[in-house]
Amino acid sequence: MKAMVLRKQKSPLELMDIEVPKIHKKQVMIKVEACGVCRTDLHIVDGELPTPKLPLIPGHEIVGKIVEIGSEVNEFDIGDRVGVPWLGYTCGQCKYCYKGFENLCENAKFTGYTLNGGYAELCVANKDYIFKIPQNYKPHEAAPLLCAGLIGFRSYNMVREAKSIGLYGFGAAAHIICQVANYEGKEVFAFTRDGDTKKQQFAISLGASWAGGSSDLPPKPLEAAIIFAPVGHLIPQALKAIDKAGKVICAGIYMSDIPKFPYEILWHEKQVKSVANLTKEDGLNFMKIASQIPIKLHVKTYPLFEANGALNDLKNGKIKGAAVLIP
């Protein structure tokens, strides 16, 4: 099969013909129809996330049809369209799994990082961490739901009681969560790169009540903020934007260093909290709400062999919405 392979970090992916993988008894084989290009993929390629499995097939926003099932797979059938997210395996036995924090599993494996992912024609996935895709989405539309949507949704759940929410970094995740929050009657404030009026107009078109630059303050104090951009200096900026007892959620797996800031902007019982991975329950709940809204996915597609170009476009802020590879 053909796959885009990372052989060395800080180097371009290579298009290669590799052997078709074999499945184990609790796994399925998936013919990939679409795979989203996530900022986490960029962090892996650029070496900002250390110790990936090498050589590696990246990609953890995978949508495709099951073409083979293991002997202990009873929940899915051949022909089912499913999605594969970032969290690909948990042990079920460590202290975190035992407490219900499977997203913090000490022995977790991650799709497109420590497990081969979806920048390929075929991929293998564990039956416990795949989700049926709502029928009202085409494969290329559904792909961003598997990370931008899922991690965004987990972040959003941490501030779901808030009536006014700021979204910093209006990319793939924010353009999904903006619609979910709007659907649930929240007031959304979008923060983009300073001067990026196109992204600000895009945010307004998706239901944001206000949009401005990341160094701007909103027209009123917010009850919560979610930071999707991997930029540490946005934390003190978001703390200035939220009201007393407000929450700032950091949604990324990587962020640049946080600068020193005065305690007074954290005072009044404000909180800063990170998000790590997802749980199976997150996936099931998000797919349920995604089938109800439905979410309008703004997607730019690329052939599989143009994965490097898609990553560069993502790095340079040229993607409105999400980038998706089509094998």
Secondary structure as the mmCIF struct_conf table of DSSP 4:
data_model
#
loop_
_struct_conf.conf_type_id
_struct_conf.id
_struct_conf.beg_label_comp_id
_struct_conf.beg_label_asym_id
_struct_conf.beg_label_seq_id
_struct_conf.end_label_comp_id
_struct_conf.end_label_asym_id
_struct_conf.end_label_seq_id
STRN STRN1 LYS A 2 VAL A 5
STRN STRN2 LEU A 6 LEU A 6
BEND BEND1 LYS A 8 LYS A 8
TURN_TY1_P TURN_TY1_P1 GLN A 9 LYS A 10
BEND BEND2 SER A 11 SER A 11
STRN STRN3 GLU A 14 ASP A 17
HELX_LH_PP_P HELX_LH_PP_P1 GLU A 19 PRO A 21
TURN_TY1_P TURN_TY1_P2 LYS A 25 LYS A 26
STRN STRN4 GLN A 27 VAL A 37
HELX_RH_AL_P HELX_RH_AL_P1 ARG A 39 VAL A 45
TURN_TY1_P TURN_TY1_P3 ASP A 46 GLY A 47
BEND BEND3 GLU A 48 LEU A 49
BEND BEND4 LEU A 54 PRO A 55
STRN STRN5 LEU A 56 LEU A 56
STRN STRN6 ILE A 62 ILE A 69
TURN_TY1_P TURN_TY1_P4 SER A 71 GLU A 72
BEND BEND5 GLU A 75 GLU A 75
TURN_TY1_P TURN_TY1_P5 ILE A 78 GLY A 79
STRN STRN7 ARG A 81 VAL A 84
BEND BEND6 TRP A 86 TRP A 86
STRN STRN8 LEU A 87 TYR A 89
BEND BEND7 GLY A 92 GLY A 92
BEND BEND8 CYS A 94 CYS A 94
HELX_RH_AL_P HELX_RH_AL_P2 LYS A 95 TYR A 98
TURN_TY1_P TURN_TY1_P6 LYS A 99 GLY A 100
HELX_RH_3T_P HELX_RH_3T_P1 GLU A 102 LEU A 104
TURN_TY1_P TURN_TY1_P7 GLU A 106 ASN A 107
STRN STRN9 LYS A 109 PHE A 110
STRN STRN10 THR A 111 THR A 111
TURN_TY1_P TURN_TY1_P8 GLY A 112 THR A 114
STRN STRN11 LEU A 115 LEU A 115
BEND BEND9 GLY A 118 TYR A 119
STRN STRN12 ALA A 120 ALA A 120
BEND BEND10 GLU A 121 GLU A 121
STRN STRN13 LEU A 122 ASN A 126
HELX_RH_3T_P HELX_RH_3T_P2 LYS A 127 TYR A 129
STRN STRN14 PHE A 131 LYS A 132
HELX_LH_PP_P HELX_LH_PP_P2 ILE A 133 PRO A 134
TURN_TY1_P TURN_TY1_P9 GLN A 135 ASN A 136
BEND BEND11 TYR A 137 TYR A 137
HELX_RH_AL_P HELX_RH_AL_P3 PRO A 139 ALA A 142
HELX_RH_3T_P HELX_RH_3T_P3 ALA A 143 LEU A 146
TURN_TY1_P TURN_TY1_P10 CYS A 147 CYS A 147
HELX_RH_AL_P HELX_RH_AL_P4 ALA A 148 ASN A 157
TURN_TY1_P TURN_TY1_P11 MET A 158 GLU A 161
BEND BEND12 LYS A 163 LYS A 163
STRN STRN15 SER A 164 TYR A 168
BEND BEND13 GLY A 169 GLY A 169
BEND BEND14 GLY A 171 GLY A 171
HELX_RH_AL_P HELX_RH_AL_P5 ALA A 172 TYR A 183
TURN_TY1_P TURN_TY1_P12 GLU A 184 GLY A 185
STRN STRN16 GLU A 187 THR A 192
BEND BEND15 ARG A 193 ARG A 193
TURN_TY1_P TURN_TY1_P13 ASP A 194 GLY A 195
HELX_RH_AL_P HELX_RH_AL_P6 THR A 197 SER A 205
TURN_TY1_P TURN_TY1_P14 LEU A 206 GLY A 207
BEND BEND16 SER A 209 SER A 209
STRN STRN17 TRP A 210 GLY A 213
TURN_TY1_P TURN_TY1_P15 SER A 214 SER A 215
BEND BEND17 ASP A 216 ASP A 216
HELX_LH_PP_P HELX_LH_PP_P3 LEU A 217 PRO A 218
BEND BEND18 PRO A 219 LYS A 220
STRN STRN18 LEU A 222 ILE A 227
BEND BEND19 ALA A 229 ALA A 229
TURN_TY1_P TURN_TY1_P16 GLY A 232 HIS A 233
HELX_RH_AL_P HELX_RH_AL_P7 LEU A 234 ALA A 241
STRN STRN19 ILE A 242 CYS A 250
BEND BEND20 ILE A 253 ILE A 253
HELX_LH_PP_P HELX_LH_PP_P4 SER A 256 LYS A 260
HELX_RH_3T_P HELX_RH_3T_P4 TYR A 263 ILE A 265
TURN_TY1_P TURN_TY1_P17 LEU A 266 GLU A 269
STRN STRN20 GLN A 271 SER A 274
HELX_RH_AL_P HELX_RH_AL_P8 LYS A 280 GLN A 292
TURN_TY1_P TURN_TY1_P18 ILE A 293 PRO A 294
STRN STRN21 VAL A 299 PRO A 303
HELX_RH_3T_P HELX_RH_3T_P5 LEU A 304 GLU A 306
HELX_RH_AL_P HELX_RH_AL_P9 ALA A 307 LYS A 315
TURN_TY1_P TURN_TY1_P19 ASN A 316 GLY A 317
BEND BEND21 LYS A 320 GLY A 321
STRN STRN22 ALA A 322 ILE A 326
#
